[in-house]
Amino acid sequence: MESINQTIIEAEVIEALRTIFDPEIPVNVYELGLIYVVEVSPEGAVMIRMTLTSPHCPAVQSMPAEIEGKVRTITGVTDVSIDLVWDPPWDQSKMSEAARLQLGMM
C-alpha cells in the first residue's frame, strides 16, 4: 500500500513536470504524453519512464537532465532515475485532451 508521503511526492513530481515544455511544441511534457510512468519508492526514490517525440529530438540530452534537476529539488525526494525509452513510440494519441485543445487539434 502506498504511503501518504509517496502520494504527495508523486503529485509534486507531476506538478514539476507540468513546468517543463517541449522545445518544439508549446505544451508541457506531462500533458504532451511524454511521461509514461512516475513511481516513488517508500524511501523517496523517484523513477520516471519517458520518451520524446522523436529519437532525433534536439532535447534528447537536455530534457531528461532538466527533469531530473527539477525533481531533485522536491522535498522528500532522495534519488531520481530517468529511463528514456523509445518503445512504445510517442504519437499524438498520447496527448491529453488539454494539450490537444491548446494546440487547436479539437
C-alpha positions as CSV (number, residue, x, y, z in Angstrom):
1,M,0.0,0.0,0.0
2,E,1.3,3.4,-1.0
3,S,2.1,5.8,1.8
4,I,0.7,9.3,2.0
5,N,4.2,10.6,1.6
6,Q,4.7,8.7,-1.7
7,T,1.4,10.1,-2.9
8,I,2.4,13.6,-2.0
9,I,5.8,13.3,-3.7
10,E,4.2,11.8,-6.8
11,A,1.8,14.7,-7.1
12,E,4.6,17.2,-6.6
13,V,6.7,15.4,-9.3
14,I,3.7,15.7,-11.7
15,E,3.4,19.4,-10.9
16,A,7.1,19.9,-11.6
17,L,6.7,18.0,-14.9
18,R,4.0,20.4,-15.9
19,T,6.5,23.3,-15.8
20,I,8.8,21.7,-18.4
21,F,8.0,22.3,-22.0
22,D,9.0,20.6,-25.2
23,P,11.2,22.9,-27.1
24,E,9.4,22.4,-30.4
25,I,5.8,22.1,-29.2
26,P,4.4,24.7,-26.7
27,V,3.0,22.1,-24.3
28,N,4.4,20.7,-21.1
29,V,5.9,17.2,-21.2
30,Y,3.2,15.7,-18.9
31,E,0.2,16.8,-21.0
32,L,2.1,16.0,-24.2
33,G,2.2,12.4,-23.1
34,L,5.9,12.1,-22.9
35,I,5.8,10.7,-19.4
36,Y,4.8,7.1,-19.3
37,V,5.5,6.2,-15.6
38,V,6.2,8.1,-12.4
39,E,7.0,5.8,-9.4
40,V,8.0,6.8,-5.9
41,S,9.5,4.2,-3.6
42,P,8.8,4.3,0.2
43,E,12.3,5.8,0.6
44,G,11.5,8.7,-1.7
45,A,13.4,7.5,-4.8
46,V,11.6,8.6,-8.0
47,M,11.8,6.7,-11.2
48,I,10.4,8.3,-14.4
49,R,10.0,6.4,-17.6
50,M,9.6,8.8,-20.5
51,T,10.1,9.3,-24.2
52,L,10.5,12.2,-26.6
53,T,8.5,13.0,-29.7
54,S,11.4,11.5,-31.8
55,P,14.8,10.0,-31.2
56,H,16.1,12.9,-33.3
57,C,14.5,15.5,-30.9
58,P,17.1,18.3,-30.2
59,A,16.3,17.9,-26.5
60,V,17.3,14.3,-26.3
61,Q,20.1,15.1,-23.7
62,S,18.9,18.3,-22.2
63,M,15.2,17.4,-21.3
64,P,16.0,14.3,-19.2
65,A,18.6,16.4,-17.3
66,E,16.2,19.3,-16.8
67,I,13.5,16.9,-15.5
68,E,16.0,15.2,-13.1
69,G,17.2,18.6,-11.8
70,K,13.6,19.8,-11.1
71,V,12.5,16.6,-9.5
72,R,15.6,16.5,-7.2
73,T,14.5,19.8,-5.6
74,I,11.3,18.3,-4.3
75,T,11.2,17.8,-0.6
76,G,11.4,14.1,0.3
77,V,13.0,13.0,-3.0
78,T,16.1,11.0,-2.2
79,D,17.1,9.9,-5.7
80,V,15.9,10.3,-9.3
81,S,16.3,8.0,-12.2
82,I,15.2,8.7,-15.7
83,D,14.5,5.8,-18.1
84,L,14.3,7.3,-21.6
85,V,12.6,4.7,-23.8
86,W,11.5,4.6,-27.5
87,D,9.1,1.8,-27.2
88,P,6.2,2.4,-27.3
89,P,7.0,5.3,-29.6
90,W,5.3,8.6,-28.9
91,D,2.4,9.6,-31.1
92,Q,-0.3,12.3,-30.9
93,S,-2.8,9.8,-29.3
94,K,-0.7,10.1,-26.1
95,M,-1.5,13.8,-25.7
96,S,-4.1,14.8,-23.1
97,E,-7.3,16.5,-24.1
98,A,-5.9,19.7,-22.7
99,A,-2.9,19.5,-24.9
100,R,-4.9,18.9,-28.0
101,L,-7.2,21.8,-27.1
102,Q,-4.1,24.0,-26.6
103,L,-2.7,23.1,-30.0
104,G,-6.1,23.6,-31.7
105,M,-6.5,19.9,-32.5
106,M,-10.1,19.7,-31.2
